Amino acid sequence: MGNNKLKSFRQFLTEEDGMGTVEVILIIVVLVGLVIIFKEKITEVVNSIFTKITNQTKKI
């Protein structure tokens, strides 16, 4: 009976099904961190793009 539990524990340690979830969470954390760090630059770029779009649509 104890040997069966040991095999189950070893199988649990070698299982890689949950790795995808951990990787996705780490990627999201990194992206959120980058957005927080570069928030002002991102805002400037987006505002610049919208200003150009608005100016060009007025010409049409």
C-alpha positions in Angstrom: 0.0 0.0 0.0 2.8 2.4 0.9 4.6 1.6 -2.4 1.5 2.5 -4.3 1.4 6.0 -2.7 5.1 6.5 -3.5 4.5 5.7 -7.2 1.5 8.2 -7.3 3.7 10.9 -5.7 6.5 10.3 -8.2 4.0 10.5 -11.0 2.6 13.7 -9.6 6.1 15.2 -9.5 6.9 14.3 -13.1 3.5 15.4 -14.4 3.7 18.5 -16.7 0.0 19.3 -17.4 0.0 22.4 -15.1 3.1 23.9 -16.6 1.1 25.7 -19.4 -0.9 27.6 -16.8 2.2 28.7 -14.8 3.8 29.9 -18.0 0.8 31.9 -19.0 0.6 33.5 -15.6 4.3 34.4 -15.7 3.9 36.0 -19.1 0.9 38.0 -17.9 2.8 39.2 -14.9 5.7 40.3 -17.0 3.4 42.1 -19.5 1.6 43.9 -16.7 5.0 44.9 -15.2 6.1 46.3 -18.5 2.9 48.3 -18.9 3.3 49.8 -15.5 7.0 50.7 -16.2 6.3 52.2 -19.6 2.8 53.7 -18.9 3.7 57.3 -19.8 5.5 56.3 -23.1 2.6 54.0 -24.1 0.1 56.8 -23.4 2.2 59.3 -25.5 2.4 56.9 -28.4 -1.4 56.1 -28.4 -2.3 59.8 -28.1 0.1 60.7 -31.0 -1.5 58.0 -33.1 -5.0 59.2 -32.4 -4.0 62.8 -33.1 -2.6 61.8 -36.5 -5.8 59.8 -37.3 -8.0 62.7 -36.3 -5.9 65.2 -38.4 -6.0 62.9 -41.4 -9.7 62.3 -41.3 -10.3 66.0 -41.2 -8.5 66.3 -44.6 -10.8 63.8 -46.2 
